[in-house]
């Protein structure tokens, strides 16, 4: 079933979900692996390229929620960026339908818990 782009006023078919990437630094200031989280937005070819972390007025909250208490590393909030995940990909499927039992071995360690109603992406500043 095709999805319509979530951007207000856009009639195009959505093919992508944004994935937030948060660069992390350890306690001695060395870069470690990015923490990532897929957002429950569906966007078309054009709008997936336009989405920017600055659009989200609650970006810092979202990032802190994404990181949780699982690491002592520090996020670089100035360098947060989006990449994209195909709505047809296994990665997105895992986000929508996380394994119900013994899920830990199947989930990348640096991903947010996909079953949570996270992240709340509102409010967007520029909906048009
Ligand atoms: Zn669109």
Boltz pocket constraint, residues with backbone or C-beta under 6 A from the ligand:
constraints:
  - pocket:
      binder: B
      contacts: [[A, 5], [A, 6], [A, 7], [A, 10], [A, 11], [A, 12], [A, 43], [A, 44], [A, 45], [A, 46], [A, 47]]
      max_distance: 6.0
